[in-house]
Amino acid sequence: MRIARTVAELRRALAPHPARAFVPTMGNLHEGHLSLVRIARAHAPCVVVSIFVNRLQFGPNEDFDRYPRTFEADCAKLAAEGVDVVFAPEERALYPEPQSYIVEPPPIANELEGRFRPRFFHGVATVVLKLFNCVQPQLAVFGKKDYQQLHIVRGMVRQFDLPIEIVSGETVREPDGLAMSSRNSYLSPAERAEAPRLYRLLCSVRSAEDCARAARALSEAGWQVDYVELRRRADLAPPAPGERELVALAAARLGATRLIDNVEL
Ligand code: PAF
């Protein structure tokens, strides 16, 4: 497994491998990420994984500094999965100058997550476009855990005619239903025991009234709820009556930890 620290090193490592599948990550890898790596593996002879904690997608009061960085352990897991190339640039290798060209995502980026994390998807779309240009994969894999991110990346690829197929991976859950996330490591034992309530409640949502009920139940259990909403899967717009292809999405804070999850109905 080659580890590339600069774009030039990456290009050298990738030169002999024209057919590439790519999994972008921020590291602190768990089974959820590894399931995406296995999907990539099934699609291309060369698998590239990036590890980069992207400052551009963190708000000023968010957890950029304390985001878990576990590079050695991550590399051991990726080597065990047979990953070919890890792209782990220093911040100044990916942003050698202040990034003043920013991808402007569509208005849906200001709803749901974007309402509570202003400009989050500007930062995500910008770094994903840069990573796509560095790696130049034929295919990239994104998890459904970040449902809105997946939607926005798909739209970007379509509207900018990027020659990349986007494949989604199902959310991987702990035995009690909690979606795997790097941020789960912030939870105290008591919070960890409480955390699966988010998924349990999302599974019970069938209507807007159920969303309000779920939000109340979370508040009563001590969560600070950002949103529990039912949206159309195809475009994340609010559904018209009778529509069937829906997804319930939620974000809420348990103590200092903000968790997100979603369930396709
Ligand atoms: O989902 C993530 O881990 C990040 O948002 C991504 C896609 C790696 C961009 O920084």
Boltz pocket constraint, residues with backbone or C-beta under 6 A from the ligand:
constraints:
  - pocket:
      binder: B
      contacts: [[A, 24], [A, 25], [A, 26], [A, 52], [A, 54], [A, 57], [A, 123], [A, 124], [A, 127], [A, 128], [A, 146], [A, 149]]
      max_distance: 6.0
